[in-house]
């Protein structure tokens, strides 16, 4: 049962991303560069600042819809390329290829993931997103340790290439979800955590749906020796991590419980003295805060409301609070619609073991982007 759960969880936010894929695939066109940036490189980039059509710089124009149905639009355009900070984004399981490991061809599913999860960060950083040979959706039941090593090895090669030729000493924000978080956890464990110089260059890491672990009651140790959980939006060199649920995670949940589900893919043990990290991206404490979600508007319609922008946001609809109970740690997300509120709300569409995993990123996307801005302002 545990092995089956470990394989199933690699699907990450596939359903949510592919649901947006049909609507977002054309947003960047078919001309995205897939060639390396320099002759010696073997890296294929999903997003990089030299592409003619970059999914990570898709328009951020959004419409805010209130509970009464009134709207207001923010017509934000793509960001200028020049920025002091880089974001290194690793996408979740989305590949629809037939093999166990994906090849490095940029397809609609990967572009959709970049748009839905990473593109809004382009207002704070230059987003670099390598293609990697992830475990595919069709390969879930056939995946082996060797296949996982192929996935990580390809990401590690891209990271080393980026660091050697493209970063030029700029500070870095790491962003990942689900399989992307599992890959980044290993990358940080082996490449960044042991290196004082790279830890200094790390602004923060956003690792959602990845079960980052610490000894119970502590903020560092466990998954990382030196990289702590963030205690405020102005803290740097730290991790923002959580898994979102609408109710307490079941005893056999894939997320929020140390040593279960995605923890197995990150090589983390299930010691009784460990707990999964929950950092509320709004309050950075146990207090309740109001989420600022951003969803792709084509897949999140509000009955009776016409939205003409690519993005839609629902201010005041959700609150979030980090909770601990019965060995679980999670971000409790609660919808608080007013009477007559017709705005759509998220559900645990894959069942209680998954919670709101498909929406971990987008439920708090506005907060996370703001957090990155505050961390950058505090970075020295």
Secondary structure, DSSP 8 states (H G I E B T S, - for coil): -HHHHHHHGGGTTHHHHHHHHHHHGGGS-S----S-SSTT----EEE-TT-SS-GGG----EEEE-TTS-EEEE------S--SEEEEEE--S----SSSB--S---HHHHHHIIIIIGGGGGTSEEEEE----B-STTGGG--HHHHHHHHHHHHHHHHHHHHHT-TT-EEEEEEETHHHHHHHHHIIIIITT-HHHHHHEEEEEEETS--EEETT-SSBTTBSS-EE-SSTT--SEEEEE-EESS---TT-SSSSTTSTHHHHTT----TTEEE----TTTSSSS-EE----EEGGGS--TT----SSEEE-TTSEEEEEEEETTEEEEEEEE---TT--------TT-TTTTTGGGTTGGGHHHHHHHHHHHHHH--
